[in-house]
Amino acid sequence: MTRTKEQLIIENEELKFRLGETEEALAAIRSGEVDAIIVPGRKGEQVYSISSAETPYRTFIEEMDEGAVTLSEKGLVIFCNQKFAEMVKEPIERVIGSYFKHFIVPNDRPAFDKLLTRKAQNINNILTISLVNSLYLKLSFHILPAYLQGDNCILVATDVTEIKREEEKLRELSLLLEQKLEVIQQLRMQLIEKKIDTDVEIKKLKSKNAKLVKEIAKQKQAEADLKLKLKQKKKTL
C-alpha cells in the first residue's frame, strides 16, 4: 500500500526522535556519565558495562580491606577479590567455583543457607559466621537488581575475629564473676547460719551461767548458815 503524506511525516518525526535519543546516549557514554547500557535481546535485557567505567570499580573492589564475593542462588562463589581469598586462606582460583558454605563451620551453615533462601524477599541481611580456619566474619548480603543477574547476590565480608575474641573474654570474665559472686553468697549464708548457731549457743551459755550463779549463791548461803550454826554451838559448849 502507498503510504500517505501524513504517515510519512509521522514516521519522519519518530525517526528524528529515535536519532535524538541515540545521540544523547552516545554523548553520555563519551562524557563518562554512563557506567553501563541495557540492550534488549532474545533472552531478555542484557547489561553491558563500559570498560572505562568498570575498571575503577574493579580496582576498588580488589584493593578494599573487606572481602567481596558474588554468589549464585545456590551459594556458589562466582567471583571474589583477593582479600576474601586471604581470609579463607585459599588460592583465589580454588575459591572461585567452590560453595561458600564449605568455608563455614558446620554449626553456622544452616543460618547461612536460610539467609540465601530469603533472597526472593528482596531483604538485605547481616550474619556473623565462624570459618573453619577459626576466623569470624560479618557478612553483609545485598540482592542484585533484576537487570544485573537477579538470581545472584553479593556479600561483603568483614573480619571481626578480634571483636569476637574480646566478646568471648568478656563473657568468660562475666561467668567467672558470677561464679565468684555465688561463692560469696554461699559464704555469707554460712556465716549467717554460724552467727545464728553462735547466738543460740550464747543464749544457752547465759542460761547455764545464770543457773550456776544461783547455785553458787545457794552454796555460799548454806556455807554461811553452817558457819553461824558452828559458832552458836561453840558458845553453848
Secondary structure, 3 states (H helix, E strand, C coil): CCCCHHHHHHHHHHHHHHHHHHHHHHHHHHHCCCCEEEECCCCCCEEEECHHHHHHHHHHHHHCCCEEEEECCCCEEEEECHHHHHHHCCCHHHHCCCEHHHHECHHHHHHHHHHHHHHHHCCCCEEEEEECCCCEEEEEEEECCCCCCCCCEEEEEEECHHHHHHHHHHHHHHHHHHHHHHHHHHHHHHHHHHHHHHHHHHHHHHHHHHHHHHHHHHHHHHHHHHHHHHHHHHHHC
